[in-house]
Amino acid sequence: MRLRGTLALLAAALLLLLEWPHDVQGLIKRCVSCRSRGELGSCKDPFTMNSTQIEEDKAVEAVPCASGWCVKIIESQNLNNEYGLATERSCLQRGPDDNEERCAYTKWNYKNVYMCFCNGDLCNTATKVSLSPVLYSISLLSFLLTLWL
């Protein structure tokens, strides 16, 4: 019985390691890097690519970002008007002093822009969907119970 319990724990640990989400390659987070103007290009909002599609598109990259802070910048001659609209996504060399994610209108390179910055792997893309640790815990518990019963 003791050997069976040990094997069950080893199998559960292996299952947990294999099934845990692998969003981050190592400890370095990634940001989407691209630029689009107007209706052309893949960088504009809404950004609909997932990480697999990013790898396949030559105009969009997932670049390593040492700071972990990503940025999305929307610039226009007139922020109420979409003429000349450009969207850029990239990595920030360093995050904000207060470490708060946010979006705001600001001046950047002498232009009025709408800028958002966030901390996380590919966080300057569309919303990520991943399984929660609670779901993994329930799966692991179910697996262990089937082995012990």
N, C-alpha and C positions, 0 to 999 in steps of 0.2 A: 504493500500500500504506500509505503514511504517513497519508493522508487517511482511509482505512478504519479504521485504528487509532484515530485521533482521534475519529472518529464513534462507534466502539465504546465508547470511554471516556466520551464524553458521554452516550450512551444508557445505559450502566451506571450512571453517576452519577444520571441522571434516574430510572431504575428504583429505585435505592436510596432516593432521596428520597421517591418515591411509595409505596414498600412498607414503609418503616420504621414501627414502631408509633407511633401518635399518642395515647398514654395521657394525656399532660399537655398542657393547653391553655396555651401559652406556658411561662413558668417557674413559674407558681403551681400548686401541687398542690391537689387537691380532697379533701374528706372528705364522707362520707355524714352527713347531719344528719336525725335522726328520733327519735321516742320512742314506744314501745309498752308497754302494760300487759297482763299476762296473755297469753292466747291471741289477743287482738285486735291488729290492726295489722300493718304490714309490717316493722317494725324488729326484731322478735324473732329469736332464733337458732333454727334455722339461717337465716341471711340468704341468700336465693337469687336476689336481683335482680342483673342485670348493668347496665352503665351506660345502656343504652337503656331498660330497664324503670324505672330510677330517674327518668329524665326524664318518663315517662308517669304515675307515681304522685304524686298531689298531697301525700301525707303524708310523702314521702321526697324529699330534695333532695341534689344534689351541690353543695356550697358551696365557693368558693375559700378556701384556708387558707394565709395568709402564712407561718406557721411550718413548714408541711408535716407537722405532727404531728397525727394523728387519735387519737380515743379511743373506746372502747366501754365503757360502764358497765352492769353488771347489779346491780340492787338488789332486796332482798327483806327482809321483816320477819325472816325466818330463812333464811340462805343455804342451809340443807339442805332447805328447803321451798319449793315454787314458788308458794305462796299470796302474792298481792300482788307477784309478780315484775314488774319493769319493766326494759326495755332502752333505753338511750339511746346514740346515736352522734353525734359532733360533732367540731369542730376544737379543738385546744388552742392557747391564745394563745402558749405557748412550750413547747418540748420539755423533757424531763428534763435535768438538769445533766450527766449522764454520757452522753447521747445513745444510750442503750440501749433497744431495743424490749423490752417485757415485759408480763406479766400477773401480778397479785397481788391478794390480799385486802387491803383498806385501809379507813380511815374517810374519808368524803367527805360534806360538808354534814351532819355529825353522824349519818351512817348507815353501816352496814357494807355495803360493796359489793365486787364483783369488777371490777377495772379493767384494761383492756388499752390500751396505746398503741403506735402504730407510725408510721413515717415513710415516706410514699409516696402516690402518687395513688390515692385511693379505697381505701386499705389497710385501713380498718375495715369492709370488706365481706367477702364470701366470697373464697376463693382465686382469684387472677387466672390466666388461662391466656393466654400470648402466645408468639409464635414467638421463638426465641432469635437473637441476632446470628450465631451459627454457621450456622444454617439460611439466613439471608439471605446470608452470605458464600458458602456453597456454591451457592446459586441464582445469585448474581452471577458466580461463577467459571464455572459451566456456561454462562451466557449469553455471556460473553466468549469462551469456547472455541468455541462454535458460530459466532460471528462471524469468528474468526481461522482456523478450519479449513475 
